[in-house]
Amino acid sequence: MPNPKRRHSQQRSAKRRTHYKADAATLSVDKTTGETHIRHRAHVNEGKLYYKGNVVSEKAPLKA
């Protein structure tokens, strides 16, 4: 396989990455609790862990 003859500069790779931007997270409102949360993520409400409108765990995990 071919290998580069010389090292590419850091500036060159940074220019290539300029178009990759982080998008704002999409928010949803849970139908059962009415709480706003990030889509496709579990969220805590009143000590219960919810995912897709269902209670997954009664005791919420500790936040680190």
N, C-alpha and C positions, 0 to 999 in steps of 0.2 A: 504494500500500500504506500502511496506517496506521502511524504512528510514535508512540512514547511521547511524551507532553507533557512529562513531567518525568523526571529521572534516578532510577533505582532505587538505593537505598543498597547498600553492600557487605554490610551485615548481612542484608539481605533475600535476596540471592543466596546467602549463606553458609548461611542457614536452609534454603534449597531443596536445597542439596547435602549436608545432614547425613546423608541416608539412603544415599549412595553410599559404600560401604566396600570396601576391598580384601580379597579373599578370600585365604586361604593357598594357596600353590601346591600342586597335586596331585603327589605323588611316585610314581614307579614303580621297579621293580627290573628291570634289564636281564637278559634270559634268558641271553645269552652270557657276559657279564662278571660278573654278580651285583652290579653297582654301582647304588646308588640315585641317581636323577636326576629332574629336572623333566620331566613328560610333554610330548611333542611338541617336545622340544628336543634338539639334538645334545649329546653329552657326551664328555669326554676321559678315557681310561683307558690308562695305560702309554704315553703319547705317541701314541695313535691316537684319531682322532675317530670316534665311533660315532653312528649314527642308525638307529632301528628295528632294532637288533641287527646291523646290517651296518657294516663298516668303510668310512667315507667317505673318509678321508684318513689316510695313514701318518704324516705329520708334523703335529702338532697346532698350531693357530694360537696366537700369543702372546696372553697375557691383558693387557688394558690397564688 
